[in-house]
Amino acid sequence: MRHVDTIAAFLAAWQRNEACRWQDAADYELRFLPYPSPVLQLLPGRFSRFRLREALSRRFLTPDRYDGCFLTMTSDGAPMLIKTLNSGDVPQDSIAALYALADAA
């Protein structure tokens, strides 16, 4: 997976359908994985159990806003927010949905 230094480079790699990752100033890591099906992942840097519970509440109280978004954990137990992508999804909107779900928007 290719590491990029800017969100612009992240979006450019996404358009080329390349797996990539970018870490923002708040220590959130954003990943795009094109295979086996396109997925956007957000790994929050500091995410307490309370914030995880809030994200779960947001997800289920406003299902239309977070359609295609899921909360899970990495193999080492860190929280991860996922959005499955469709061909018509706007990258910036998908990124914004995950950040909003994490309450980092």
LINVEN-V472282 format. One record per residue. RES is the residue in one letter. PHI is phi in whole degrees, -180 to 180 (999 if undefined). D_CENTER is the distance of its C-alpha to the mean C-alpha in whole Angstrom. Layout:
((RES;PHI;D_CENTER) (RES;PHI;D_CENTER))
//
This chain:
((M;999;15) (R;-84;16) (H;-91;15) (V;-120;15) (D;-97;17) (T;-135;16) (I;-67;13) (A;-62;16) (A;-66;16) (F;-62;12) (L;-65;13) (A;-65;16) (A;-64;15) (W;-59;13) (Q;-62;16) (R;-84;18) (N;65;16) (E;-102;16) (A;-62;13) (C;-153;12) (R;-144;10) (W;-143;11) (Q;-112;11) (D;-87;12) (A;-66;15) (A;-88;14) (D;74;13) (Y;-93;9) (E;-108;8) (L;-108;6) (R;-129;7) (F;-118;8) (L;-123;11) (P;-79;13) (Y;-126;15) (P;-75;17) (S;-140;15) (P;-59;12) (V;-141;8) (L;-113;5) (Q;-123;3) (L;-126;3) (L;-110;7) (P;-68;9) (G;-67;12) (R;-119;15) (F;-141;14) (S;-73;17) (R;-59;18) (F;-63;19) (R;-66;15) (L;-63;14) (R;-63;17) (E;-63;16) (A;-63;13) (L;-62;14) (S;-63;17) (R;-58;15) (R;-60;13) (F;-91;17) (L;-85;19) (T;-132;17) (P;-62;16) (D;-67;17) (R;-66;14) (Y;-112;12) (D;-59;13) (G;87;11) (C;-98;8) (F;-140;9) (L;-114;10) (T;-150;11) (M;-132;13) (T;-76;13) (S;-63;17) (D;-97;18) (G;90;16) (A;-81;14) (P;-68;11) (M;-143;8) (L;-104;5) (I;-126;5) (K;-128;6) (T;-77;9) (L;-111;11) (N;-112;14) (S;-61;17) (G;-89;17) (D;-69;13) (V;-87;13) (P;-52;11) (Q;-63;11) (D;-69;11) (S;-66;8) (I;-64;6) (A;-62;9) (A;-62;8) (L;-67;5) (Y;-65;7) (A;-66;10) (L;-62;9) (A;-79;9) (D;61;12) (A;-117;11) (A;-76;12))
//
